[in-house]
Amino acid sequence: MRIGLISDTHIPLDAEELPRQLRKIFSGVDLILHAGDIYRAYVLDELQTIAPVLAAMGDDDPTSLAIAQRAKAKHILRIEDKTLWLIHQRPYFNIVKANKQNTNSAEEAADKVDVIVFGHEHSTCIQEQSGVLLVNSGSPTFLHYQRGMGTVAILEISAGKAEAHIVPVQNTNVA
């Protein structure tokens, strides 16, 4: 499965609209995950014209975004054989301990995480920590808290592997 990752769009505060290049960058993705600080529901509607969208509620997002059920504090997804969390802020807890806890129910088993997609920091991150892939796509509109073209990411999950790469928004020649 090919997944488009985006975060911290801050529309219309820090950009008037989503960069047009996103349509080409996310062409062919099966799903788009927005890791919060969306600001307006029409951002999700626009992304939805490319592929299905789920979003994490950002710390600056209005509660009205949650009404559409696409946005909530945390999504736990099972994709292929991987468990993915979509949240806004990087988790500051012991991931090793979280993954080694005894699981007595299907819900607890689903909480054993393989990939965490997050935002909030306005900087990119692809890092493995204790067997968990952490991915922050940065921001397409406000990277490093600077207005202008930034980054998104593509996450590929298949054959038991999860791999991500950062895509500069200016780069429209995406494979």
MDTraj code that builds the backbone (N, CA, C; nanometers):
import mdtraj as md
import numpy as np

residues = "MET ARG ILE GLY LEU ILE SER ASP THR HIS ILE PRO LEU ASP ALA GLU GLU LEU PRO ARG GLN LEU ARG LYS ILE PHE SER GLY VAL ASP LEU ILE LEU HIS ALA GLY ASP ILE TYR ARG ALA TYR VAL LEU ASP GLU LEU GLN THR ILE ALA PRO VAL LEU ALA ALA MET GLY ASP ASP ASP PRO THR SER LEU ALA ILE ALA GLN ARG ALA LYS ALA LYS HIS ILE LEU ARG ILE GLU ASP LYS THR LEU TRP LEU ILE HIS GLN ARG PRO TYR PHE ASN ILE VAL LYS ALA ASN LYS GLN ASN THR ASN SER ALA GLU GLU ALA ALA ASP LYS VAL ASP VAL ILE VAL PHE GLY HIS GLU HIS SER THR CYS ILE GLN GLU GLN SER GLY VAL LEU LEU VAL ASN SER GLY SER PRO THR PHE LEU HIS TYR GLN ARG GLY MET GLY THR VAL ALA ILE LEU GLU ILE SER ALA GLY LYS ALA GLU ALA HIS ILE VAL PRO VAL GLN ASN THR ASN VAL ALA".split()
xyz = np.array([
    [0.0839, -0.1178, 0.0000],
    [0.0000, 0.0000, 0.0000],
    [0.0886, 0.1243, 0.0000],
    [0.0520, 0.2193, -0.0817],
    [0.1255, 0.3462, -0.0936],
    [0.0412, 0.4548, -0.0266],
    [0.1012, 0.5249, 0.0699],
    [0.0279, 0.6211, 0.1515],
    [0.0958, 0.7576, 0.1448],
    [0.0182, 0.8612, 0.1158],
    [0.0680, 0.9980, 0.1187],
    [0.0591, 1.0523, 0.2604],
    [0.1664, 1.1142, 0.3078],
    [0.1706, 1.1710, 0.4426],
    [0.1867, 1.3220, 0.4344],
    [0.1091, 1.3921, 0.5150],
    [0.1116, 1.5377, 0.5163],
    [0.0797, 1.5838, 0.6584],
    [0.1313, 1.6983, 0.6955],
    [0.1049, 1.7517, 0.8290],
    [0.1197, 1.9029, 0.8283],
    [0.0607, 1.9647, 0.9275],
    [0.0836, 2.1067, 0.9567],
    [0.0650, 2.1958, 0.8343],
    [-0.0508, 2.1837, 0.7697],
    [-0.0792, 2.2665, 0.6536],
    [-0.1149, 2.4102, 0.6926],
    [-0.1761, 2.4281, 0.8094],
    [-0.2037, 2.5625, 0.8634],
    [-0.2768, 2.6525, 0.7634],
    [-0.3755, 2.5985, 0.6938],
    [-0.4478, 2.6773, 0.5933],
    [-0.5766, 2.7306, 0.6551],
    [-0.6065, 2.8569, 0.6456],
    [-0.5477, 2.9605, 0.5621],
    [-0.4498, 3.0520, 0.6349],
    [-0.4042, 3.0174, 0.7539],
    [-0.3184, 3.1071, 0.8314],
    [-0.1813, 3.1278, 0.7670],
    [-0.1112, 3.0195, 0.7353],
    [0.0260, 3.0314, 0.6845],
    [0.0391, 3.0049, 0.5353],
    [-0.0697, 2.9647, 0.4726],
    [-0.0762, 2.9507, 0.3273],
    [-0.2227, 2.9628, 0.2888],
    [-0.2484, 3.0162, 0.1721],
    [-0.3867, 3.0338, 0.1294],
    [-0.4508, 2.9038, 0.0837],
    [-0.3688, 2.8138, 0.0293],
    [-0.4207, 2.6879, -0.0226],
    [-0.3116, 2.5825, -0.0231],
    [-0.3534, 2.4586, -0.0445],
    [-0.2561, 2.3506, -0.0592],
    [-0.1756, 2.3718, -0.1869],
    [-0.0470, 2.3395, -0.1841],
    [0.0324, 2.3497, -0.3071],
    [-0.0254, 2.2587, -0.4164],
    [-0.0341, 2.3101, -0.5368],
    [-0.0888, 2.2333, -0.6495],
    [-0.0072, 2.1085, -0.6790],
    [0.1218, 2.1110, -0.6466],
    [0.2097, 1.9974, -0.6740],
    [0.1659, 1.8710, -0.5986],
    [0.0884, 1.8856, -0.4923],
    [0.0478, 1.7682, -0.4135],
    [-0.0328, 1.6697, -0.4969],
    [-0.1107, 1.7199, -0.5894],
    [-0.1906, 1.6302, -0.6738],
    [-0.0989, 1.5331, -0.7495],
    [0.0121, 1.5823, -0.8018],
    [0.1057, 1.4962, -0.8741],
    [0.1858, 1.4086, -0.7769],
    [0.2309, 1.4673, -0.6671],
    [0.3103, 1.3910, -0.5703],
    [0.2296, 1.2743, -0.5135],
    [0.1012, 1.2989, -0.4833],
    [0.0163, 1.1952, -0.4243],
    [-0.0596, 1.1125, -0.5285],
    [-0.0320, 1.1348, -0.6557],
    [-0.0973, 1.0575, -0.7600],
    [-0.0687, 0.9087, -0.7394],
    [-0.1730, 0.8286, -0.7378],
    [-0.1562, 0.6840, -0.7239],
    [-0.1491, 0.6337, -0.5811],
    [-0.1580, 0.7221, -0.4802],
    [-0.1585, 0.6725, -0.3423],
    [-0.2941, 0.6096, -0.3128],
    [-0.2940, 0.5139, -0.2210],
    [-0.4168, 0.4453, -0.1815],
    [-0.4882, 0.5177, -0.0674],
    [-0.4134, 0.6012, 0.0042],
    [-0.4650, 0.6656, 0.1245],
    [-0.3781, 0.7877, 0.1526],
    [-0.4384, 0.8916, 0.2110],
    [-0.3626, 1.0075, 0.2585],
    [-0.3875, 1.0217, 0.4076],
    [-0.2787, 1.0360, 0.4832],
    [-0.2868, 1.0579, 0.6272],
    [-0.2361, 1.1978, 0.6588],
    [-0.3210, 1.2778, 0.7224],
    [-0.2839, 1.4146, 0.7622],
    [-0.2624, 1.4118, 0.9129],
    [-0.1419, 1.4489, 0.9567],
    [-0.1053, 1.4391, 1.0983],
    [-0.1339, 1.5673, 1.1773],
    [-0.2358, 1.6404, 1.1385],
    [-0.2873, 1.7484, 1.2224],
    [-0.2394, 1.8880, 1.1910],
    [-0.3000, 1.9833, 1.2613],
    [-0.2903, 2.1267, 1.2350],
    [-0.3351, 2.1550, 1.0921],
    [-0.4583, 2.1158, 1.0683],
    [-0.5248, 2.1269, 0.9393],
    [-0.5864, 2.2665, 0.9263],
    [-0.6557, 2.3062, 1.0302],
    [-0.7260, 2.4343, 1.0477],
    [-0.8634, 2.4379, 0.9832],
    [-0.8794, 2.3944, 0.8587],
    [-1.0091, 2.4027, 0.7916],
    [-1.0425, 2.2685, 0.7260],
    [-1.1703, 2.2279, 0.7380],
    [-1.2146, 2.0995, 0.6830],
    [-1.1992, 2.0922, 0.5318],
    [-1.2060, 2.2045, 0.4624],
    [-1.1949, 2.1994, 0.3168],
    [-1.0576, 2.1501, 0.2714],
    [-0.9572, 2.1560, 0.3583],
    [-0.8263, 2.0984, 0.3248],
    [-0.8405, 1.9469, 0.3088],
    [-0.9118, 1.8831, 0.4009],
    [-0.9347, 1.7387, 0.3918],
    [-1.0219, 1.7063, 0.2707],
    [-1.1202, 1.7918, 0.2438],
    [-1.2058, 1.7703, 0.1264],
    [-1.1233, 1.7733, -0.0024],
    [-1.0313, 1.8680, -0.0107],
    [-0.9477, 1.8775, -0.1307],
    [-0.8574, 1.7548, -0.1445],
    [-0.7972, 1.7118, -0.0339],
    [-0.7129, 1.5917, -0.0377],
    [-0.7954, 1.4682, -0.0752],
    [-0.9209, 1.4657, -0.0311],
    [-1.0115, 1.3539, -0.0584],
    [-1.0364, 1.3365, -0.2086],
    [-1.0159, 1.4404, -0.2877],
    [-1.0320, 1.4273, -0.4326],
    [-0.9163, 1.3489, -0.4950],
    [-0.8090, 1.3286, -0.4167],
    [-0.6939, 1.2510, -0.4640],
    [-0.7050, 1.1061, -0.4176],
    [-0.7365, 1.0869, -0.2886],
    [-0.7462, 0.9532, -0.2295],
    [-0.8220, 0.9654, -0.0970],
    [-0.8684, 0.8539, -0.0404],
    [-0.9332, 0.8603, 0.0909],
    [-0.8390, 0.9240, 0.1941],
    [-0.8971, 0.9964, 0.2903],
    [-0.8188, 1.0737, 0.3870],
    [-0.8614, 1.0418, 0.5289],
    [-0.7621, 1.0270, 0.6160],
    [-0.7830, 1.0252, 0.7606],
    [-0.6906, 1.1297, 0.8201],
    [-0.7303, 1.1869, 0.9335],
    [-0.6498, 1.2933, 0.9934],
    [-0.6471, 1.2818, 1.1445],
    [-0.5361, 1.3244, 1.2008],
    [-0.5236, 1.3390, 1.3461],
    [-0.5584, 1.4834, 1.3804],
    [-0.6232, 1.5028, 1.4916],
    [-0.6541, 1.6382, 1.5375],
    [-0.5254, 1.7015, 1.5896],
    [-0.4928, 1.8190, 1.5376],
    [-0.3764, 1.8917, 1.5850],
    [-0.4101, 1.9756, 1.7063],
    [-0.3085, 2.0239, 1.7744],
    [-0.3312, 2.1035, 1.8949],
    [-0.3949, 2.2381, 1.8638],
    [-0.3911, 2.2826, 1.7384],
    [-0.4538, 2.4085, 1.6986],
    [-0.5810, 2.3889, 1.6169],
    [-0.6247, 2.2652, 1.5980],
    [-0.7418, 2.2393, 1.5152],
    [-0.8719, 2.2610, 1.5926],
    [-0.9720, 2.3184, 1.5258],
    [-1.1017, 2.3366, 1.5925],
    [-1.1715, 2.2017, 1.6098],
    [-1.2459, 2.1866, 1.7176],
    [-1.3149, 2.0599, 1.7440],
    [-1.4166, 2.0270, 1.6359],
    [-1.4601, 2.1246, 1.5592],
    [-1.5566, 2.0987, 1.4516],
    [-1.4996, 2.0042, 1.3458],
    [-1.3681, 1.9935, 1.3343],
    [-1.3085, 1.9006, 1.2372],
    [-1.3421, 1.7555, 1.2692],
    [-1.3621, 1.7244, 1.3963],
    [-1.3877, 1.5865, 1.4371],
    [-1.5261, 1.5385, 1.3948],
    [-1.6142, 1.6291, 1.3617],
    [-1.7508, 1.5914, 1.3260],
    [-1.7532, 1.4989, 1.2052],
    [-1.6660, 1.5194, 1.1113],
    [-1.6654, 1.4404, 0.9875],
    [-1.6131, 1.2985, 1.0072],
    [-1.5667, 1.2634, 1.1252],
    [-1.5133, 1.1303, 1.1576],
    [-1.3815, 1.0990, 1.0881],
    [-1.3366, 1.1836, 0.9986],
    [-1.2055, 1.1631, 0.9369],
    [-1.0963, 1.2037, 1.0342],
    [-1.1271, 1.2999, 1.1206],
    [-1.0266, 1.3535, 1.2128],
    [-1.0604, 1.3130, 1.3554],
    [-0.9614, 1.2578, 1.4226],
    [-0.9740, 1.2286, 1.5656],
    [-0.8358, 1.2309, 1.6280],
    [-0.8292, 1.2242, 1.7583],
    [-0.7009, 1.2379, 1.8280],
    [-0.5992, 1.1330, 1.7828],
    [-0.6445, 1.0101, 1.7617],
    [-0.5524, 0.9018, 1.7247],
    [-0.6264, 0.7999, 1.6405],
    [-0.5687, 0.7662, 1.5296],
    [-0.6180, 0.6553, 1.4478],
    [-0.5222, 0.5392, 1.4667],
    [-0.5746, 0.4215, 1.4866],
    [-0.4943, 0.2990, 1.4879],
    [-0.5389, 0.2180, 1.3675],
    [-0.4471, 0.1986, 1.2739],
    [-0.4790, 0.1314, 1.1487],
    [-0.3981, 0.0033, 1.1364],
    [-0.4598, -0.0967, 1.0817],
    [-0.3896, -0.2204, 1.0483],
    [-0.3781, -0.2247, 0.8971],
    [-0.2551, -0.2128, 0.8462],
    [-0.2304, -0.2097, 0.7026],
    [-0.1315, -0.3197, 0.6704],
    [-0.1764, -0.4087, 0.5802],
    [-0.1007, -0.5300, 0.5509],
    [-0.0838, -0.6011, 0.6857],
    [0.0380, -0.6223, 0.7313],
    [0.0557, -0.6857, 0.8623],
    [0.1181, -0.5893, 0.9628],
    [0.1041, -0.4608, 0.9390],
    [0.1638, -0.3584, 1.0256],
    [0.0548, -0.2789, 1.0967],
    [0.0827, -0.2409, 1.2207],
    [-0.0058, -0.1522, 1.2952],
    [0.0543, -0.0126, 1.2915],
    [-0.0276, 0.0832, 1.2490],
    [0.0155, 0.2207, 1.2316],
    [-0.0679, 0.3111, 1.3216],
    [-0.0001, 0.4016, 1.3890],
    [-0.0688, 0.5065, 1.4640],
    [-0.0564, 0.6357, 1.3848],
    [-0.1655, 0.7084, 1.3734],
    [-0.1654, 0.8439, 1.3195],
    [-0.2019, 0.9368, 1.4342],
    [-0.1072, 1.0215, 1.4741],
    [-0.1259, 1.1146, 1.5853],
    [-0.0652, 1.2490, 1.5459],
    [-0.0869, 1.3504, 1.6263],
    [-0.0295, 1.4804, 1.5926],
    [0.1094, 1.4987, 1.6521],
    [0.1245, 1.4704, 1.7804],
    [0.2535, 1.4950, 1.8453],
    [0.3304, 1.3660, 1.8653],
    [0.4618, 1.3760, 1.8462],
    [0.5508, 1.2617, 1.8680],
    [0.5246, 1.2052, 2.0083],
    [0.5126, 1.0741, 2.0199],
    [0.4905, 1.0167, 2.1535],
    [0.6189, 1.0229, 2.2358],
    [0.6068, 1.0722, 2.3548],
    [0.7220, 1.0792, 2.4452],
    [0.7033, 0.9751, 2.5544],
    [0.7158, 0.8505, 2.5166],
    [0.7070, 0.7405, 2.6107],
    [0.8002, 0.6317, 2.5625],
    [0.8184, 0.5316, 2.6455],
    [0.9077, 0.4221, 2.6128],
    [0.8384, 0.3270, 2.5155],
    [0.8741, 0.3351, 2.3884],
    [0.8103, 0.2530, 2.2862],
    [0.8398, 0.1049, 2.3090],
    [0.9595, 0.0726, 2.3566],
    [0.9932, -0.0673, 2.3842],
    [0.8961, -0.1238, 2.4865],
    [0.8736, -0.0501, 2.5949],
    [0.7817, -0.0954, 2.6992],
    [0.6404, -0.1080, 2.6434],
    [0.5985, -0.0127, 2.5625],
    [0.4640, -0.0167, 2.5057],
    [0.4456, -0.1404, 2.4186],
    [0.5477, -0.1804, 2.3461],
    [0.5353, -0.2945, 2.2570],
    [0.5543, -0.4290, 2.3270],
    [0.6084, -0.4285, 2.4476],
    [0.6301, -0.5552, 2.5179],
    [0.5220, -0.5844, 2.6209],
    [0.4276, -0.4922, 2.6374],
    [0.3238, -0.5157, 2.7377],
    [0.2410, -0.6368, 2.6999],
    [0.1923, -0.7068, 2.8007],
    [0.1067, -0.8221, 2.7749],
    [-0.0210, -0.7768, 2.7064],
    [-0.0653, -0.8530, 2.6110],
    [-0.1881, -0.8186, 2.5413],
    [-0.2918, -0.9252, 2.5710],
    [-0.4026, -0.8830, 2.6302],
    [-0.5088, -0.9751, 2.6697],
    [-0.6316, -0.9639, 2.5809],
    [-0.6330, -0.8677, 2.4890],
    [-0.7497, -0.8510, 2.4034],
    [-0.7044, -0.8089, 2.2643],
    [-0.7966, -0.8184, 2.1713],
    [-0.7662, -0.7767, 2.0342],
    [-0.7340, -0.6278, 2.0299],
    [-0.8043, -0.5475, 2.1109],
    [-0.7786, -0.4035, 2.1129],
    [-0.6373, -0.3741, 2.1615],
    [-0.5932, -0.4430, 2.2685],
    [-0.4569, -0.4227, 2.3182],
    [-0.3550, -0.4703, 2.2156],
    [-0.3827, -0.5798, 2.1487],
    [-0.2898, -0.6305, 2.0477],
    [-0.2744, -0.5301, 1.9350],
    [-0.3839, -0.4622, 1.8986],
    [-0.3778, -0.3626, 1.7922],
    [-0.2931, -0.2434, 1.8324],
    [-0.2764, -0.2232, 1.9632],
    [-0.1976, -0.1098, 2.0106],
    [-0.0476, -0.1347, 2.0002],
    [-0.0048, -0.2573, 1.9697],
    [0.1372, -0.2837, 1.9487],
    [0.1744, -0.2202, 1.8153],
    [0.2542, -0.1181, 1.8206],
    [0.2740, -0.0308, 1.7054],
    [0.3987, -0.0676, 1.6256],
    [0.3889, -0.0566, 1.4920],
    [0.5019, -0.0755, 1.4019],
    [0.5457, 0.0562, 1.3390],
    [0.4484, 0.1448, 1.3106],
    [0.4753, 0.2730, 1.2448],
    [0.3971, 0.3817, 1.3175],
    [0.4631, 0.4934, 1.3476],
    [0.3948, 0.6092, 1.4048],
    [0.4141, 0.7260, 1.3095],
    [0.3022, 0.7775, 1.2583],
    [0.3016, 0.8946, 1.1720],
    [0.2563, 1.0121, 1.2587],
    [0.3373, 1.1174, 1.2621],
    [0.3064, 1.2317, 1.3471],
    [0.3478, 1.3604, 1.2775],
    [0.3132, 1.4728, 1.3364],
    [0.3473, 1.6040, 1.2828],
    [0.3961, 1.6941, 1.3944],
    [0.3430, 1.8148, 1.4002],
    [0.3609, 1.9121, 1.5074],
    [0.4953, 1.9838, 1.5083],
    [0.6011, 1.9181, 1.4689],
    [0.7360, 1.9743, 1.4838],
    [0.7801, 2.0591, 1.3643],
    [0.7071, 2.0520, 1.2551],
    [0.7397, 2.1275, 1.1338],
    [0.8782, 2.0933, 1.0800],
    [0.9240, 1.9738, 1.1083],
    [1.0511, 1.9262, 1.0545],
    [1.0358, 1.7784, 1.0198],
    [1.1178, 1.7325, 0.9285],
    [1.1063, 1.5948, 0.8817],
    [1.1775, 1.4981, 0.9750],
    [1.1256, 1.3765, 0.9769],
    [1.1868, 1.2708, 1.0581],
    [1.1499, 1.1366, 0.9971],
    [1.2493, 1.0580, 0.9701],
    [1.2306, 0.9158, 0.9412],
    [1.3342, 0.8460, 1.0265],
    [1.2863, 0.7772, 1.1289],
    [1.3770, 0.7220, 1.2290],
    [1.3181, 0.5924, 1.2825],
    [1.4038, 0.4949, 1.3036],
    [1.3586, 0.3729, 1.3689],
    [1.4012, 0.3773, 1.5143],
    [1.3069, 0.3519, 1.6021],
    [1.3351, 0.3501, 1.7452],
    [1.2727, 0.2239, 1.8044],
    [1.3560, 0.1359, 1.8532],
    [1.3108, 0.0121, 1.9164],
    [1.2164, -0.0672, 1.8260],
    [1.2490, -0.0730, 1.6963],
    [1.1682, -0.1493, 1.6026],
    [1.0441, -0.0780, 1.5532],
    [1.0267, 0.0494, 1.5899],
    [0.9118, 0.1281, 1.5455],
    [0.9618, 0.2356, 1.4487],
    [0.8983, 0.2442, 1.3322],
    [0.9323, 0.3464, 1.2350],
    [0.8552, 0.4736, 1.2694],
    [0.9271, 0.5822, 1.2973],
    [0.8680, 0.7127, 1.3270],
    [0.8809, 0.7989, 1.2024],
    [0.7688, 0.8586, 1.1576],
    [0.7712, 0.9383, 1.0356],
    [0.6979, 1.0703, 1.0588],
    [0.7693, 1.1795, 1.0335],
    [0.7099, 1.3129, 1.0304],
    [0.7405, 1.3695, 0.8921],
    [0.6370, 1.4029, 0.8184],
    [0.6539, 1.4516, 0.6812],
    [0.6951, 1.5981, 0.6739],
    [0.7035, 1.6661, 0.7868],
    [0.7363, 1.8086, 0.7875],
    [0.6111, 1.8903, 0.7676],
    [0.6126, 1.9814, 0.6731],
    [0.4967, 2.0629, 0.6381],
    [0.5130, 2.1096, 0.4942],
    [0.4063, 2.0994, 0.4134],
    [0.4190, 2.1455, 0.2755],
    [0.4139, 2.2978, 0.2632],
    [0.3711, 2.3660, 0.3698],
    [0.3471, 2.5102, 0.3623],
    [0.4205, 2.5908, 0.4687],
    [0.4774, 2.5219, 0.5706],
    [0.5329, 2.5949, 0.6857],
    [0.6478, 2.5146, 0.7494],
    [0.7361, 2.4595, 0.6651],
    [0.8484, 2.3777, 0.7106],
    [0.9458, 2.4633, 0.7912],
    [0.9889, 2.4141, 0.9046],
    [1.0790, 2.4865, 0.9951],
    [1.0216, 2.6240, 1.0319],
    [0.8886, 2.6325, 1.0356],
    [0.8169, 2.7561, 1.0698],
    [0.8490, 2.8699, 0.9728],
    [0.8786, 2.8350, 0.8471],
    [0.9052, 2.9319, 0.7411],
    [0.7973, 2.9151, 0.6346],
    [0.7293, 3.0216, 0.6005],
    [0.6286, 3.0142, 0.4951],
    [0.6943, 2.9846, 0.3616],
    [0.6287, 2.8992, 0.2822],
    [0.6814, 2.8634, 0.1512],
    [0.6707, 2.7139, 0.1296],
    [0.7235, 2.6690, 0.0178],
    [0.7166, 2.5266, -0.0167],
    [0.8004, 2.4430, 0.0784],
    [0.7433, 2.3330, 0.1226],
    [0.8116, 2.2472, 0.2181],
    [0.8178, 2.1035, 0.1698],
    [0.7685, 2.0122, 0.2541],
    [0.7814, 1.8691, 0.2260],
    [0.6550, 1.7929, 0.2632],
    [0.6399, 1.6767, 0.2022],
    [0.5427, 1.5747, 0.2381],
    [0.6213, 1.4434, 0.2391],
    [0.5524, 1.3312, 0.2546],
    [0.6227, 1.2024, 0.2533],
    [0.5350, 1.0968, 0.1881],
    [0.6001, 0.9917, 0.1461],
    [0.5322, 0.8727, 0.0943],
    [0.5749, 0.7552, 0.1820],
    [0.4769, 0.6796, 0.2289],
    [0.4997, 0.5596, 0.3089],
    [0.4530, 0.4403, 0.2264],
    [0.5406, 0.3425, 0.2121],
    [0.5069, 0.2203, 0.1398],
    [0.5074, 0.1051, 0.2388],
    [0.3960, 0.0322, 0.2433],
    [0.3863, -0.0853, 0.3292],
    [0.3513, -0.2038, 0.2407],
    [0.4428, -0.3004, 0.2338],
    [0.4166, -0.4228, 0.1577],
    [0.5198, -0.5278, 0.1947],
    [0.4803, -0.6508, 0.1759],
    [0.5681, -0.7661, 0.2002],
    [0.6344, -0.7596, 0.3372],
    [0.5588, -0.7177, 0.4381],
    [0.6117, -0.7156, 0.5741],
    [0.7074, -0.6018, 0.6041],
    [0.7206, -0.5064, 0.5128],
    [0.8119, -0.3944, 0.5316],
    [0.7367, -0.2628, 0.5259],
    [0.7854, -0.1672, 0.6024],
    [0.7342, -0.0302, 0.5967],
    [0.8538, 0.0603, 0.5706],
    [0.8449, 0.1384, 0.4629],
    [0.9529, 0.2308, 0.4274],
    [0.8921, 0.3657, 0.3907],
    [0.9612, 0.4715, 0.4302],
    [0.9125, 0.6067, 0.4011],
    [1.0231, 0.6884, 0.3380],
    [0.9823, 0.7875, 0.2599],
    [1.0778, 0.8848, 0.2082],
    [1.0111, 1.0218, 0.2006],
    [1.0926, 1.1231, 0.2218],
    [1.0483, 1.2618, 0.2204],
    [1.0496, 1.3116, 0.0763],
    [0.9486, 1.3895, 0.0393],
    [0.9392, 1.4454, -0.0950],
    [0.9288, 1.5982, -0.0837],
    [1.0274, 1.6699, -0.1367],
    [1.0143, 1.8173, -0.1417],
    [0.8966, 1.8528, -0.2329],
    [0.8162, 1.9479, -0.1908],
    [0.6992, 1.9839, -0.2694],
    [0.7368, 2.0398, -0.4066],
    [0.8499, 2.1063, -0.4195],
    [0.8922, 2.1573, -0.5499],
    [0.9156, 2.0452, -0.6487],
    [0.9534, 1.9273, -0.5997],
    [0.9850, 1.8144, -0.6863],
    [0.8556, 1.7494, -0.7332],
    [0.8180, 1.7729, -0.8561],
    [0.6969, 1.7119, -0.9091],
    [0.7255, 1.5877, -0.9901],
    [0.8512, 1.5464, -1.0017],
    [0.8878, 1.4237, -1.0741],
    [0.8992, 1.3111, -0.9751],
    [0.7855, 1.2661, -0.9251],
    [0.7817, 1.1599, -0.8243],
    [0.7513, 1.0285, -0.8912],
    [0.8257, 0.9254, -0.8529],
    [0.8037, 0.7914, -0.9117],
    [0.6769, 0.7300, -0.8570],
])
top = md.Topology()
chain = top.add_chain()
for i, resn in enumerate(residues, 1):
    res = top.add_residue(resn, chain, resSeq=i)
    for name in ("N", "CA", "C"):
        top.add_atom(name, md.element.get_by_symbol(name[0]), res)
traj = md.Trajectory(xyz[None], top)
